[in-house]
């Protein structure tokens, strides 16, 4: 299931689930997603769901539609793409349909011995995952009530954090794992340094902090 997170100046304004074949976006009140700003055209863009894919098409708007800084007419959206309309940023996220809770709750578990093992740990409450199995890597919680707990990153994309407060994603790529800021006014930090740019490559031993929780990235 796709979700749009609309933000202005780093502050999340609204979240919209994409459930219809066509979802319209614009300044006029009859749009599915209304952004009342003069930089946004009355009928600015439309999102079309084709199977599991979501396309965005600019409707000849005055100021254009941008994805990751590039002007587009029509484009397939990928997980973590940022649609820019005026000063507004709309993050596109792919979810697995799991309902998030407002706090992180983790079940006891340890890292599986190999990529074929079943994941244990951050279940479906605050930590949603999707995709296929990957090489062994995990996140170990360093503080709070869940300190010492570990979750295996056996999915292509794993989201971590507290929805509505601060959320980041960890994505498995051919070159390794990368961390990206998904939502929240504050950037997550890696080894005390705020995430700058789209993604940060994670190395064994890196300490991630978001929503007041410290987690260490562990890769075999």
C-alpha positions in Angstrom: 0.0 0.0 0.0 1.3 3.5 -0.9 1.3 6.4 1.4 2.0 10.1 0.9 3.5 12.2 3.7 3.0 15.9 3.0 5.4 18.3 4.7 6.2 22.1 4.7 9.6 23.3 6.0 10.3 19.9 7.5 7.0 19.8 9.4 4.6 17.0 8.5 1.1 18.4 7.7 -0.8 15.4 6.6 -0.5 11.7 5.6 -2.7 10.2 2.9 -3.1 6.6 2.0 -3.4 5.9 -1.7 -6.4 3.6 -2.0 -8.2 4.8 -5.2 -7.2 4.3 -8.9 -7.0 8.0 -9.2 -6.0 10.5 -6.5 -6.1 14.2 -7.5 -3.9 16.9 -5.9 -4.4 20.6 -6.2 -5.6 23.9 -4.6 -9.3 23.5 -5.3 -11.4 22.0 -2.4 -12.7 19.1 -4.5 -9.3 17.5 -4.9 -8.5 14.3 -2.9 -5.4 16.1 -1.5 -6.0 19.8 -1.1 -2.9 22.1 -0.7 -4.2 25.6 -0.2 -1.3 27.6 -1.5 -1.0 30.0 -4.5 2.1 28.1 -5.8 -0.2 25.0 -6.3 -2.5 25.0 -9.3 -6.2 24.4 -8.9 -5.8 20.9 -10.5 -2.0 20.4 -10.1 -1.3 16.6 -10.5 -3.0 13.2 -10.4 -1.7 9.9 -8.9 -2.8 6.8 -10.8 -2.6 3.4 -9.2 -1.9 0.6 -11.7 -1.7 -2.7 -9.9 1.0 -2.3 -7.3 2.5 0.7 -9.1 1.7 4.4 -8.6 2.3 7.0 -11.3 2.2 10.7 -10.8 1.2 13.0 -13.7 1.5 16.8 -13.8 -1.7 18.4 -15.1 0.0 21.2 -17.0 0.4 23.1 -13.7 1.8 26.6 -13.6 4.8 25.9 -11.4 5.4 22.2 -12.4 5.8 19.0 -10.5 9.3 17.8 -9.4 10.5 14.5 -8.2 13.8 14.5 -6.2 14.6 17.9 -7.7 13.8 17.0 -11.3 10.8 18.3 -13.3 8.5 15.5 -14.5 5.4 15.2 -16.7 4.6 11.6 -15.7 6.7 9.2 -13.7 6.5 6.0 -11.7 7.0 6.6 -8.0 9.5 4.6 -6.0 9.7 4.1 -2.3 11.1 7.3 -0.6 10.7 9.5 -3.7 10.1 13.1 -2.8 7.5 15.0 -4.9 8.0 18.8 -4.7 5.2 21.2 -5.5 6.0 24.8 -4.6 7.5 24.8 -1.1 5.7 21.5 -0.2 7.4 18.2 -0.2 5.4 15.0 -0.5 7.3 11.8 0.5 6.0 8.6 -1.2 6.3 5.5 1.0 5.4 1.9 0.2 4.0 0.0 3.2 3.2 -3.7 3.8 -0.2 -2.9 5.1 0.8 -3.3 8.8 -0.8 -0.8 11.2 1.8 1.1 13.1 1.5 1.9 16.8 2.5 5.2 18.2 5.4 3.7 20.2 8.1 1.3 19.4 7.4 -2.2 20.9 9.8 -5.0 20.3 9.6 -8.6 21.1 12.6 -10.5 22.5 14.7 -12.0 19.8 18.2 -12.3 18.4 19.8 -12.1 15.0 19.1 -15.3 12.9 22.2 -17.3 11.9 21.6 -16.7 8.1 19.4 -15.0 5.5 17.0 -17.9 5.3 16.0 -17.7 9.0 12.8 -16.1 10.1 13.1 -12.5 11.4 12.4 -11.8 15.0 12.2 -8.6 17.0 10.4 -5.5 15.8 7.2 -7.3 14.5 4.6 -5.1 13.0 4.4 -2.4 15.7 6.5 0.6 14.7 8.7 -1.5 12.4 7.1 -2.4 9.1 9.0 -4.3 6.4 8.5 -5.4 2.8 10.5 -7.2 0.1 12.7 -10.2 -0.1 15.4 -11.7 2.2 18.8 -10.1 2.2 22.3 -10.8 3.6 22.6 -10.9 7.4 22.5 -7.5 9.1 20.6 -6.3 12.2 19.8 -3.4 14.4 20.5 -3.6 18.1 18.7 -1.2 20.5 21.1 0.5 22.9 18.9 2.4 25.3 15.4 2.5 26.8 13.2 -0.4 27.9 14.1 -2.5 24.8 17.9 -2.1 25.3 19.7 -5.2 24.1 17.0 -6.3 21.7 18.0 -7.1 18.2 16.1 -7.3 14.9 17.4 -8.9 11.7 17.1 -6.7 8.6 15.9 -9.6 6.3 13.7 -7.4 4.2 14.5 -5.0 1.4 13.1 -2.0 3.2 12.6 -1.7 7.0 11.1 1.4 8.6 12.1 2.3 12.1 10.9 5.0 14.6 7.7 6.4 15.9 5.1 7.3 13.3 4.0 11.0 13.6 7.2 11.8 15.5 10.3 10.6 13.6 10.6 7.8 11.1 13.6 6.6 9.0 14.0 3.7 6.5 16.9 1.3 6.1 17.1 -0.1 2.6 19.2 -3.0 1.3 21.0 -2.1 -1.9 23.6 -3.9 -4.0 26.3 -1.8 -2.3 25.0 -2.3 1.2 22.5 -0.7 3.5 21.5 2.9 3.4 19.5 5.0 5.9 17.0 7.7 4.7 14.9 10.2 6.6 11.2 9.6 6.0 9.2 11.9 8.3 9.6 14.2 11.3 10.9 17.7 11.8 14.3 16.5 13.0 16.8 14.5 10.9 18.0 11.2 12.4 21.6 11.1 13.3 24.4 8.5 12.5 27.3 8.6 15.0 26.0 12.0 16.2 25.9 13.6 12.7 22.5 14.5 11.2 21.6 12.7 8.0 22.4 15.1 5.1 21.1 14.5 1.6 18.8 11.6 0.5 20.6 8.7 2.1 23.6 7.7 4.3 25.5 4.5 3.8 25.6 2.4 6.9 28.7 0.7 8.2 29.1 -2.0 10.8 29.0 -0.4 14.3 27.3 2.8 13.2 25.0 4.2 15.9 21.6 5.6 14.7 19.5 7.9 16.9 15.9 8.8 16.2 12.8 9.6 18.3 15.1 9.4 21.4 16.2 5.8 20.7 19.7 4.7 19.9 20.3 1.7 17.7 23.5 0.2 16.5 23.8 -1.2 12.9 25.5 -4.6 13.0 26.6 -6.4 9.8 28.4 -9.7 9.6 
